[in-house]
Amino acid sequence: MEYTILPNGDKTMLIGRHYVRVSNAFLQSKKILMSDKNPSNQSLVEGMERVKNQAENKA
């Protein structure tokens, strides 16, 4: 999970990226970007929203 928090006026913009690393039989690995629209990622999206809200409250 990679994320960036940026100020946007009186609000905060949160950019989050969820990656999954996969490897094949030849030990080659690749990082795949997952969609935030995937229902299985809902808890990650909610966690990112909490981080964003905490940053706004501290500002």
C-alpha angles and dihedrals in degrees: 000000000000123000140174127199116205130180113243108183108290091342133068126238116213120199113190130179125191116202132185119203116215129186131198132212090274091059092249111144132200132191112225122197111229124212117250087216090069108111091223089063094056094104090052091051091049091050091051090051089054090052090050092049092049091051091051092049092051093049 
